[in-house]
Amino acid sequence: MGAWSLYLDNAWCGDDPQCAECPILPMCMGGCPHRHMVSGVRRCPWFKDDPDAYILAKTRAARKSRR
């Protein structure tokens, strides 16, 4: 299997039961496909436990980039 096919096979997280039930799936899309491809484990992003902090960080970053 080529590297691109392997990457695409690991990018989709819909078959992972933990991801399929997760409310933040639309934001994280299952984490880093490369990390999953190398380790075989999907890691949840830091903002899963604090989505408000994620939204605030994104808002601050967007405001900062407009200056």
C-alpha positions as CSV (number, residue, x, y, z in Angstrom):
1,M,0.0,0.0,0.0
2,G,1.3,3.4,-0.9
3,A,2.0,6.1,1.6
4,W,-1.0,8.2,0.4
5,S,-3.4,5.3,0.7
6,L,-2.1,4.5,4.1
7,Y,-2.6,8.1,5.2
8,L,-6.1,8.3,3.9
9,D,-7.0,5.0,5.6
10,N,-5.9,6.4,8.9
11,A,-7.4,9.9,8.4
12,W,-11.0,8.7,8.6
13,C,-12.1,8.3,12.2
14,G,-15.7,7.3,11.7
15,D,-14.9,3.6,12.2
16,D,-13.4,4.3,15.6
17,P,-16.2,3.8,18.3
18,Q,-14.7,6.4,20.6
19,C,-14.6,9.0,17.9
20,A,-18.0,8.1,16.5
21,E,-19.7,8.9,19.8
22,C,-17.7,12.0,20.6
23,P,-19.5,15.4,20.6
24,I,-16.4,17.3,19.4
25,L,-15.7,15.1,16.4
26,P,-16.7,17.8,13.9
27,M,-13.9,20.1,15.4
28,C,-11.1,17.6,15.8
29,M,-11.9,15.1,13.0
30,G,-10.2,12.3,15.0
31,G,-6.9,14.0,15.7
32,C,-3.7,13.7,13.7
33,P,-3.9,11.0,11.0
34,H,-0.1,10.7,11.0
35,R,0.1,10.1,14.7
36,H,-2.6,7.4,14.3
37,M,-0.8,5.8,11.4
38,V,2.5,5.6,13.4
39,S,1.2,4.7,16.8
40,G,-2.2,3.0,16.0
41,V,-3.8,5.2,18.7
42,R,-6.0,8.3,18.3
43,R,-5.3,11.0,20.9
44,C,-8.1,13.4,21.8
45,P,-7.1,17.0,21.5
46,W,-6.6,19.2,24.6
47,F,-9.8,21.1,24.1
48,K,-12.0,18.0,24.5
49,D,-12.1,18.6,28.2
50,D,-12.4,22.4,27.9
51,P,-14.1,23.5,24.6
52,D,-14.7,27.0,25.9
53,A,-11.0,27.5,26.3
54,Y,-10.6,26.4,22.7
55,I,-13.2,28.8,21.4
56,L,-11.6,31.7,23.4
57,A,-8.1,30.8,22.1
58,K,-9.4,30.7,18.5
59,T,-11.2,34.0,18.9
60,R,-8.0,35.7,20.4
61,A,-5.9,34.3,17.6
62,A,-8.4,35.6,14.9
63,R,-8.4,39.1,16.5
64,K,-4.7,39.2,16.8
65,S,-4.2,38.3,13.1
66,R,-6.5,41.2,12.0
67,R,-4.2,43.8,13.6
